Amino acid sequence: MLGAIEAGGTKFVCGIGHEDGTILDRVSFPTTTPEETMGRVHDYFRDKEIEAMGIGSFGPIDPIPGSPTYGYITTTPKPYWSNFDLVGAVLKAKNCKVGFDTDVNGAALGELRWGAAQGLDNCLYITVGTGIGAGSALNGGLIHGLSHPEMGHILVRRHPDDKYEGTCPYHGDCLEGLAAGPALVKRWGVANGADLPPDHPAWEMEAYYLAQALMNYILVLSPQKIIMGGGVMKQSQLFPLIADKLQNLLNGYIQHPSLREGIADYIVPPGLGDNAGLAGALALADAALSSPS
């Protein structure tokens, strides 16, 4: 039995499941203060017998074992959570092996093992919601270096009609600052981006930014599949808009059938649906269980 935590900036999802990605039980609750939120995490897992725990967290985080701040949420703008020892807090509830990474890295691993990228060697998972993040799974593992990838904060060219300054507190008009959910809300003056009709010019502008991001990711990482999730991507009209703009940007430079006639099967929603994050945390737990350390 494995434990899983999808630690989101808006809500925490906790669950238990098996190494094949099957989720047996789950519960969710709002992300408030660390004390209150972790209290509810402890309550959920108190009577659960698990062999390992996987944690996919909002970031930035420190996922590098041996680092003085391994297991921490680091420079997040989320109130109360900056420099919080998330792994340490979880281990107070369950003393077991822990797999810890970003929520998007976990989701990428889950989609590679059991979802839309099953049977492939690598994939990219990007979530577009309250923030923008992306994770890359490669040969059954995840990309790390100094830390983890921060693909939501790349710079993109401005849309010619966009005068909005951007929402990112660090970079202003990076990809997240221009294309995450809060930018849609503030730019267009709505309570929720989903309130905008499918033919609203907001979606053409959104696709303009996301297609640039995908072009950059394709040129650098060459993923075999791109999976796009998150609340904003519930707008299904975005997928063909992004694909069309991506093909125009690439301009035939990469000659591969997946980027031409097969593009509708190349850029897809999560195969695991809304379970991508929690199943990804199960994949992190399974990887931790298999680790010799």
C-alpha positions, 0 to 999 in steps of 0.5 A: 500500500502506498500513500500519495499527497498532491500538495497544491496551492489551492487544495491538498489531495491525499490518497492511498493506492497500489503500485499500478496507479490504482487509487483506492481512497482519496480526500481533499481539503483547502490549502490554508496555513501549514499547521492547519493543512498538515494537521488534516494530512496527519488525521487522514494518514494516522490509521493508514498502513503504508510502505512509502509516501509520494509527495507532488508539491507546488513549488518552488521546492528543493527535491535534491537529496543531501541538500540542507533544504531538501524537502522544503517548499522554498521561495513560493509567493503562497502566504505562510508556506515559504521555506516550509519543511514539507517532507519533515512535516509528513514524516512526523505522521508516517516514518516511511520512505518518501518520494518528493518532487514537484506536482508536475514532475509527479504528474509527468511520471504518472502519465508516462507509466499509466496515462497518455504517454504509456509505452513511450520513453518520455513526455512533457506534462504542463499544467495551466491553472492558478500558475503554470508549471511543467515536468519532464519524464525521461526513461522512467525518471525525472529531470533535475539539476540545480533543482527542478525545471521551472518551465512556467517562468520562461519569457515569451513574446508579447501578443501585439494586442496585449497591454497587460503587465503580468501577474508574476511577482518575480518576473511580471510578464513571463509565461505564467504572468501572462497566461495563467488563470489569474492573468485571464481574470485580471486582463479581461475583468471576469470572476473566472476565466471559464466565464469567457465564451469559447469565441472570446479573443482571450483564447486566441491570445492564450494560445499565442503564449502557450504555443510559444512555450511548447515550441521552446520545450519541443526544441530543448527537450524533444518530448514524444508526447505533450500532455496539457492539464489544469483548469484553463485547459478545460477549455477544449477549444484551446487545443486546436488553437495551440496546435495551429499556432505551434505549427506556424511557429515551427514553420516546418523546421522539425520534420516529424509526423507528430508535428504535422498530421498527427498533432491532435494526438501529440498535444493531448489532455491527461490520460489520467484525467483529474487523477494525474496529480494523485496518481503521479504522487503514487508513482513517486512513492513507488519510485521511493520504495524501489530506491536502494537509499 
